[in-house]
Amino acid sequence: MHHVNTRPSRSLRLAVGVAVLVAVAAAVVLSTRGRTSDARADDSPAGGLGQSSGLLSRSKLTLKSAINVNLSTETVRVPLYKGVADGQTVWFTILDASDVGAANDLDVNFAPKLLNLAIGCPKCVQTVTLDNPTPTENPFGQALVRFDGAPDFSPDRVATPGPNGFPLTKFQPGAVARPGYSPFIRIEGSPNVYNAPIVATGDGPFDVTHHSNTSDRALAIHIAPKSPDGKYLESWADMLFSKGFDAGEPIVYLSTDAGQPLTAVLERSVYVPALNDAAYNGGDDFLGSSRERLFGFVNGQTGNDNKNAQGFTHLGLDGHLAEDASAGNTAMIDALRNGGDLLNVFGDFPTLDDPRHAQAYSPLWDAQLALWSDRAVKSGKNTRQVDENVILDLAAQHPETITGVNPMTGKPAPFGSAGVDINCAVIGFTDDAPTKNLAALVRDSQSPPR
């Protein structure tokens, strides 16, 4: 890893200490019993991961602006746009928009909940300005965007798995927001909110091995030369994506930011403290929420060859979590390509048949962490989960099997928000489109009554 130029501030160290409570909570209930890699894949109704090599068909993209999705290298190639922050060149991409017209125009995901981001959290949305170039200065292309802040990519990312993979014995985010930075922006004079994370700083060369000036997920950066007359040459970044599930179908998405230090480490994302206060924990589809929920499993099964593997212990043991992500780290890429990711389960998704659920999609996910009981682990019932409703029904009907986690005591707790949020824009799906959940919600499950 590259040398750390500056040590994290006292406030960051304190924030890390608070975030580690989630890990400590899991430590109380985890043991080597969680590693059940000899479980048979066909014991579970869980689906597979879909296409795992080659280029993903454009018909399977929700993020239509993506130049390509290469399943062999675990990367999505996204357009890069130029900006300036604190006198330094920055490079950002655009993943989501709160306005349907803007989303269609930019070929990004439509996420109307982004309009709620600043409720109670003005710092969650960064106001930017656009230059107004002359035709001679800019015959065709993007106007320069001026940001108030940017990420500091210089710290070393530290992720040292414990003996059971999770909790981590030591961790530190590899990128931290400088004052004023949020990946969610509003252009001065417009109400629209965009998910526009900065993924690199400076004018190059770009460090895509140890990430001293790039996102921990940036595996390649290409800055286009000046376009000749009549042409437009595009800059781009190859970003390491993540795999998960929605409505029983395998999906891919891009993690860029998180509101907590530990989450940022696990997701190889920028730690943005302001996002911890985004509206709001447990909000999901209630009034004023900017978040949609996802489901993560603390002590699912593990093992590279186990099609029931899923969750934090699995990532720590099998996902090369401690290593820097780079195009040359083929062992890590192959492990992730074959299911070594967290494999979180998302709630609403842009392709769902019901517009209420399709338009409830948000890139800002409110994590509901699940804990399998000792009995479930011992009996091999902690199988891979792939559908929101199935998980909610399980939590409502069988609390003896699956619960939430109390981060203060480490003991089972009522299922619900864990106070963890992550900026994860969806990219597409690798098999069939998610259209309908695999099960109906049982009465009084943790979902708004309808």
RALINUR-V264414 format. One record per residue. RES is the residue in one letter. OMEGA is omega in degrees with one decimal (* if undefined). Layout:
RES/OMEGA  RES/OMEGA
This chain:
M/-177.1  H/-176.0  H/177.0  V/-178.6  N/-180.0  T/178.0  R/178.2  P/-179.6  S/179.1  R/179.9  S/177.5  L/180.0  R/177.0  L/179.0  A/177.1  V/179.8  G/176.9  V/-176.6  A/-176.9  V/176.8  L/178.2  V/179.4  A/179.8  V/178.7  A/-180.0  A/-176.5  A/-177.2  V/-172.8  V/-178.4  L/172.0  S/178.8  T/176.0  R/179.9  G/-177.7  R/-176.6  T/-173.8  S/179.4  D/178.5  A/-178.2  R/-178.1  A/-174.8  D/174.0  D/-175.0  S/175.4  P/-176.4  A/177.9  G/177.2  G/-174.9  L/178.3  G/179.6  Q/-175.0  S/178.1  S/-179.2  G/179.7  L/177.3  L/178.5  S/179.1  R/177.6  S/-179.0  K/179.6  L/164.6  T/176.2  L/-172.6  K/178.6  S/178.4  A/-179.0  I/170.7  N/171.0  V/-177.1  N/-176.4  L/177.3  S/-179.0  T/179.1  E/-176.5  T/167.6  V/177.9  R/-176.6  V/176.4  P/175.0  L/178.4  Y/-173.4  K/174.2  G/177.0  V/174.0  A/179.5  D/177.4  G/-177.8  Q/175.2  T/174.5  V/-179.2  W/-175.3  F/173.4  T/179.9  I/-172.5  L/-175.8  D/175.5  A/-177.8  S/-177.7  D/-175.4  V/178.3  G/178.4  A/178.7  A/178.9  N/-178.5  D/-177.9  L/-177.8  D/177.2  V/-179.3  N/174.1  F/-176.1  A/-175.2  P/179.5  K/179.8  L/177.9  L/-179.5  N/-171.0  L/-174.0  A/179.1  I/-179.2  G/-176.3  C/-179.3  P/-178.2  K/179.7  C/178.7  V/-179.4  Q/175.8  T/-179.6  V/176.3  T/178.0  L/170.1  D/178.0  N/-174.0  P/173.9  T/176.0  P/179.3  T/-180.0  E/-174.9  N/179.1  P/176.9  F/177.4  G/-176.1  Q/171.3  A/179.9  L/179.4  V/-179.4  R/-178.9  F/172.4  D/-176.9  G/-178.4  A/174.2  P/167.6  D/-177.3  F/-169.8  S/-178.6  P/172.0  D/169.8  R/179.3  V/177.6  A/-177.8  T/-179.1  P/172.3  G/-176.6  P/178.3  N/-179.1  G/178.5  F/7.0  P/177.5  L/176.8  T/179.0  K/177.1  F/176.7  Q/178.9  P/178.1  G/177.8  A/-175.9  V/178.7  A/169.4  R/-179.1  P/176.6  G/-174.3  Y/163.8  S/176.5  P/-179.7  F/-172.7  I/170.5  R/178.8  I/-178.8  E/-178.4  G/-179.8  S/177.8  P/-174.3  N/177.5  V/-178.8  Y/170.2  N/-171.6  A/-176.3  P/172.3  I/-176.3  V/177.1  A/178.0  T/178.2  G/-177.7  D/178.9  G/-2.2  P/-175.8  F/-178.5  D/179.8  V/175.0  T/178.2  H/166.5  H/177.9  S/177.3  N/178.4  T/172.7  S/177.4  D/176.9  R/-179.7  A/-179.2  L/174.9  A/176.6  I/176.4  H/176.0  I/-175.2  A/172.9  P/177.6  K/-177.5  S/174.0  P/-179.1  D/175.0  G/-179.7  K/175.2  Y/179.2  L/-170.1  E/170.6  S/-178.5  W/173.9  A/170.6  D/-174.7  M/176.2  L/179.9  F/176.1  S/178.3  K/177.8  G/-178.0  F/170.6  D/178.7  A/175.8  G/-175.8  E/178.0  P/-178.6  I/172.4  V/-177.4  Y/-176.6  L/176.0  S/-179.0  T/-173.3  D/176.7  A/-177.5  G/-178.2  Q/-176.8  P/-178.5  L/178.4  T/178.9  A/178.9  V/-178.5  L/-175.7  E/-176.5  R/-172.8  S/176.5  V/175.0  Y/-179.0  V/-173.3  P/-177.6  A/-174.7  L/177.3  N/-176.7  D/179.8  A/-177.6  A/-17.6  Y/-178.7  N/177.6  G/-172.5  G/179.9  D/-175.2  D/177.3  F/-174.7  L/172.9  G/-178.2  S/172.9  S/-172.1  R/167.4  E/-173.2  R/167.7  L/-174.7  F/177.9  G/-175.6  F/-177.7  V/-169.9  N/171.5  G/-179.6  Q/-177.9  T/176.9  G/-177.6  N/-176.7  D/-174.1  N/-178.1  K/170.9  N/-177.6  A/-177.6  Q/167.1  G/-170.6  F/-180.0  T/177.8  H/178.7  L/-178.9  G/-178.1  L/-167.7  D/-172.4  G/178.1  H/-173.4  L/-175.0  A/-171.0  E/171.6  D/175.7  A/176.2  S/179.3  A/179.9  G/179.7  N/-173.8  T/177.9  A/177.6  M/-178.3  I/179.3  D/178.8  A/179.0  L/-179.3  R/-178.0  N/172.2  G/-178.5  G/-179.1  D/173.5  L/-179.0  L/177.0  N/178.7  V/-177.8  F/174.3  G/-175.9  D/-171.7  F/-173.2  P/-176.3  T/-178.3  L/-175.5  D/-177.3  D/-179.3  P/179.2  R/-179.5  H/178.1  A/-176.9  Q/172.5  A/175.2  Y/169.8  S/174.6  P/179.4  L/-171.5  W/178.2  D/-172.2  A/170.4  Q/-173.4  L/-176.5  A/178.8  L/174.7  W/178.4  S/176.2  D/-179.5  R/178.8  A/179.7  V/-177.9  K/-177.0  S/179.5  G/179.1  K/-179.6  N/-176.0  T/-179.9  R/178.2  Q/-172.6  V/-173.0  D/-178.0  E/-175.3  N/177.5  V/179.5  I/-179.6  L/177.2  D/179.5  L/179.9  A/-178.6  A/-172.7  Q/-174.2  H/177.6  P/175.1  E/-178.7  T/-175.9  I/179.1  T/166.6  G/179.9  V/173.0  N/-174.9  P/-179.9  M/-176.3  T/-176.5  G/-178.5  K/177.0  P/-178.0  A/176.0  P/-176.8  F/178.1  G/-176.4  S/178.7  A/-178.4  G/-178.1  V/176.3  D/-172.0  I/174.2  N/-176.0  C/177.8  A/179.0  V/-178.3  I/-177.7  G/-177.8  F/-171.4  T/175.2  D/174.5  D/177.6  A/170.8  P/-178.5  T/-175.0  K/179.4  N/-176.3  L/-177.8  A/170.9  A/179.3  L/176.5  V/-179.7  R/176.5  D/170.4  S/-173.9  Q/179.1  S/179.0  P/-179.3  P/178.8  R/*
